[in-house]
């Protein structure tokens, strides 16, 4: 992990995750950008300066970056990212038509793991995505010292802050 001080490259974000970067195999960045454009309706760009990389916008000043490398690929270890989307059913339909939905969690959340080339269906990279609707109860949850008793199954708005000794 890399930690950065707030700066102009992160807009007005002072606390948060401006990007998550993944090492991917050579010749996959273009397909990955196309996947996010086709499946999620997200804007994606590919940079050919130095290392080839795909940069996908997943929030205000938030990106997923997929940097091509010749280093050996690390085996997928089961970790995931959570993303909130306003178009919940469109990506779900696209993913389901291709057999990519790995879990139907509840009416406001689903998961998928494989990023595929939209033209060939070849798996380009694997990282589980927990896709949440903007109507999910945890949407826009404040970033505070979190109350450890708050869990998704029993989440209550307004009870996020942790007060030691309270």
C-alpha positions as CSV (number, residue, x, y, z in Angstrom):
1,X,0.0,0.0,0.0
2,X,1.1,3.5,-0.7
3,X,-0.2,6.4,1.4
4,X,-0.3,9.9,0.0
5,X,-0.8,13.3,1.7
6,X,-3.8,15.3,0.3
7,X,-2.7,17.1,-2.8
8,X,-4.1,18.7,-5.9
9,X,-4.0,15.5,-7.9
10,X,-6.7,14.1,-5.6
11,X,-9.1,17.1,-5.8
12,X,-10.7,18.0,-2.5
13,X,-10.3,14.5,-1.1
14,X,-8.5,14.6,2.3
15,X,-9.5,11.1,3.5
16,X,-10.3,8.2,1.1
17,X,-8.9,6.0,-1.5
18,X,-8.1,7.9,-4.7
19,X,-7.0,4.8,-6.6
20,X,-6.3,1.1,-6.4
21,X,-3.5,-0.1,-8.7
22,X,-3.2,-3.7,-10.0
23,X,-0.4,-5.4,-11.9
24,X,-1.7,-7.2,-14.9
25,X,-0.3,-9.3,-17.7
26,X,1.0,-7.7,-20.9
27,X,-1.5,-6.9,-23.7
28,X,-4.5,-6.7,-21.3
29,X,-4.9,-3.0,-20.5
30,X,-6.8,-2.2,-23.7
31,X,-9.3,-5.0,-23.1
32,X,-9.7,-4.1,-19.5
33,X,-10.6,-0.5,-20.4
34,X,-13.1,-1.8,-22.9
35,X,-14.6,-4.2,-20.4
36,X,-15.4,-1.4,-17.9
37,X,-16.7,0.8,-20.7
38,X,-19.0,-2.0,-22.0
39,X,-20.0,-3.7,-18.7
40,X,-20.1,-0.8,-16.3
41,X,-20.5,2.2,-18.5
42,X,-17.4,3.7,-16.8
43,X,-14.9,5.9,-18.6
44,X,-11.6,4.3,-19.2
45,X,-8.4,5.4,-20.9
46,X,-5.2,3.6,-21.9
47,X,-1.8,5.2,-21.5
48,X,1.1,4.0,-23.6
49,X,3.7,6.2,-21.9
50,X,6.3,4.0,-20.3
51,X,4.3,1.1,-18.9
52,X,1.0,0.5,-20.6
53,X,-1.9,1.0,-18.2
54,X,-5.6,1.3,-18.1
55,X,-7.2,3.9,-15.9
56,X,-10.9,3.5,-15.1
57,X,-12.9,6.1,-13.3
58,X,-15.0,4.6,-10.5
59,X,-15.9,7.7,-8.5
60,X,-15.2,11.4,-8.2
61,X,-11.4,11.6,-8.4
62,X,-11.3,7.8,-7.8
63,X,-9.8,5.3,-10.2
64,X,-8.8,1.7,-10.8
65,X,-5.4,1.5,-12.5
66,X,-4.3,-1.7,-14.3
67,X,-0.6,-1.5,-15.0
68,X,0.9,-4.0,-17.4
69,X,4.0,-5.8,-16.2
70,X,6.2,-8.8,-17.1
71,X,6.5,-9.7,-13.5
72,X,5.0,-13.1,-12.6
73,X,1.2,-12.8,-12.0
74,X,0.3,-13.2,-8.4
75,X,-2.4,-15.9,-7.8
76,X,-5.8,-14.4,-6.9
77,X,-6.1,-14.5,-3.1
78,X,-9.9,-13.8,-2.7
79,X,-9.7,-10.1,-1.8
80,X,-12.3,-7.7,-3.2
81,X,-13.2,-4.1,-3.9
82,X,-16.6,-2.5,-3.4
83,X,-18.1,-0.1,-5.9
84,X,-21.3,1.9,-5.8
85,X,-23.1,2.4,-9.1
86,X,-26.1,4.5,-10.1
87,X,-26.9,2.2,-13.0
88,X,-27.3,-1.0,-11.1
89,X,-29.4,-3.2,-13.5
90,X,-27.6,-2.4,-16.7
91,X,-24.2,-3.8,-15.7
92,X,-26.0,-6.7,-13.9
93,X,-27.8,-7.6,-17.2
94,X,-24.5,-7.4,-19.2
95,X,-22.6,-9.5,-16.7
96,X,-25.4,-12.1,-16.2
97,X,-25.8,-12.6,-20.0
98,X,-22.1,-13.6,-20.0
99,X,-22.3,-15.8,-16.9
100,X,-20.0,-13.5,-14.9
101,X,-22.2,-12.9,-11.8
102,X,-20.6,-14.9,-9.0
103,X,-23.1,-14.0,-6.2
104,X,-26.5,-12.5,-6.0
105,X,-26.1,-11.0,-2.5
106,X,-29.4,-9.2,-2.1
107,X,-31.6,-6.8,-4.1
108,X,-29.0,-4.0,-3.8
109,X,-25.7,-5.9,-4.2
110,X,-24.1,-8.5,-6.5
111,X,-20.6,-9.7,-7.1
112,X,-18.4,-10.7,-10.1
113,X,-14.8,-11.7,-10.3
114,X,-13.6,-11.9,-13.9
115,X,-12.7,-9.0,-16.1
116,X,-13.1,-10.3,-19.6
117,X,-12.3,-9.0,-23.1
118,X,-15.8,-7.9,-24.3
119,X,-15.1,-9.2,-27.8
120,X,-13.5,-12.6,-27.1
121,X,-14.7,-13.3,-23.4
122,X,-11.0,-14.1,-22.6
123,X,-10.4,-13.6,-18.9
124,X,-7.9,-10.7,-18.5
125,X,-7.7,-10.3,-14.8
126,X,-9.5,-11.5,-11.7
127,X,-10.5,-9.3,-8.8
128,X,-13.9,-9.7,-7.0
129,X,-16.1,-6.7,-7.4
130,X,-18.9,-6.1,-4.8
131,X,-21.3,-4.0,-6.8
132,X,-23.7,-1.9,-4.7
133,X,-26.6,0.2,-5.8
134,X,-26.8,3.8,-4.8
135,X,-29.8,2.7,-2.8
136,X,-27.6,0.4,-0.6
137,X,-28.0,1.4,3.0
138,X,-24.2,1.9,3.3
139,X,-24.0,4.3,0.3
140,X,-22.2,7.5,1.3
141,X,-21.3,6.1,4.7
142,X,-19.1,8.6,6.5
143,X,-15.4,7.9,6.9
144,X,-15.0,8.0,10.7
145,X,-13.4,5.9,13.3
146,X,-15.9,3.1,12.7
147,X,-18.0,1.4,15.3
148,X,-16.9,-2.2,15.1
149,X,-20.4,-3.4,15.9
150,X,-21.7,-2.0,12.6
151,X,-21.9,-4.8,10.1
152,X,-23.7,-4.9,6.8
153,X,-26.3,-7.4,8.0
154,X,-27.3,-5.2,11.0
155,X,-26.3,-1.7,9.6
156,X,-28.0,1.3,11.1
157,X,-27.5,4.8,9.6
158,X,-26.1,7.3,12.0
159,X,-24.3,4.8,14.2
160,X,-21.0,4.6,12.4
161,X,-18.8,6.6,14.8
162,X,-16.9,4.7,17.4
163,X,-16.7,6.4,20.8
164,X,-14.2,4.6,23.1
165,X,-15.7,3.8,26.5
166,X,-19.2,4.7,25.4
